[in-house]
Amino acid sequence: MHLILTGATGLVGASVLHNMLAQESISRISILSRRPVKMAEGHDKAKVIIHTDFKKYDQALLDELKDAQGCVWALGISQNAVSKEYFSSYGSAHSSQAHIA
Ligand SMILES: NC(=O)c1ccc[n+]([C@@H]2O[C@H](COP(=O)([O-])OP(=O)(O)OC[C@H]3O[C@@H](n4cnc5c(N)ncnc54)[C@H](OP(=O)(O)O)[C@@H]3O)[C@@H](O)[C@H]2O)c1
């Protein structure tokens, strides 16, 4: 199974990645991250794709991800760090663009 993961450098995403790496049924993990993901280093099934603008996805990237069977979207921000209005728009703005792509 090929899965996509975002937010892998964060608290939630790192925990998800730890579990994905241990799952034999997951054969490929495409990690979209704006910076390197140390936990993925040395794991053949994990590929870190450096991606800086999560509101845009070019065709080459979409082609690379097209056979993925699922996505864990752990990109986000702590609700304690921002206003309620910003928090409610933050995750949806990024993930809805990914969904459209
Ligand atoms: N922690 C909890 O107990 C908890 C509980 C329920 C729900 N959640 C939700 O789960 C999500 C993740 O929480 P978390 O605690 O794991 O947060 P976190 O530790 O702050 O991690 C956030 C992750 O999102 C990435 N990120 C944030 N803004 C980005 C942007 N503009 N472009 C690219 N990457 C971006 C960060 O990348 P960088 O490392 O590059 O900054 C990091 O990988 C949030 O939406 C949070 O509200 C968390």
The ligand as a Gaussian input file, in Angstrom:
#p B3LYP/6-31G(d) Opt

LIG

0 1
 N       -0.901000      17.517000      19.243000
 C       -2.133000      17.145000      19.598000
 O       -2.396000      16.649000      20.707000
 C       -3.259000      17.302000      18.619000
 C       -4.525000      16.813000      18.955000
 C       -5.565000      16.937000      18.043000
 C       -5.358000      17.539000      16.832000
 N       -4.134000      18.022000      16.523000
 C       -3.974000      18.666000      15.218000
 O       -3.040000      17.923000      14.431000
 C       -2.296000      18.826000      13.606000
 C       -0.817000      18.666000      13.884000
 O       -0.570000      18.942000      15.250000
 P        0.866000      18.749000      15.900000
 O        0.673000      18.839000      17.366000
 O        1.546000      17.560000      15.313000
 O        1.580000      20.095000      15.392000
 P        3.149000      20.396000      15.275000
 O        3.938000      19.509000      16.168000
 O        3.293000      21.872000      15.401000
 O        3.485000      19.970000      13.764000
 C        2.964000      20.695000      12.688000
 C        3.429000      20.061000      11.389000
 O        2.850000      20.773000      10.303000
 C        3.892000      21.319000       9.491000
 N        3.472000      22.614000       8.978000
 C        2.837000      23.591000       9.656000
 N        2.586000      24.631000       8.836000
 C        3.096000      24.285000       7.616000
 C        3.135000      24.944000       6.351000
 N        2.608000      26.169000       6.153000
 N        3.725000      24.304000       5.322000
 C        4.253000      23.076000       5.501000
 N        4.246000      22.398000       6.671000
 C        3.665000      23.006000       7.708000
 C        5.101000      21.425000      10.383000
 O        6.244000      21.444000       9.568000
 P        7.624000      22.146000      10.078000
 O        8.258000      21.167000      11.015000
 O        8.392000      22.350000       8.818000
 O        7.224000      23.432000      10.760000
 C        4.948000      20.135000      11.210000
 O        5.382000      19.014000      10.468000
 C       -2.806000      20.244000      13.933000
 O       -3.790000      20.588000      12.996000
 C       -3.392000      20.074000      15.324000
 O       -4.391000      21.029000      15.577000
 C       -3.080000      17.905000      17.364000

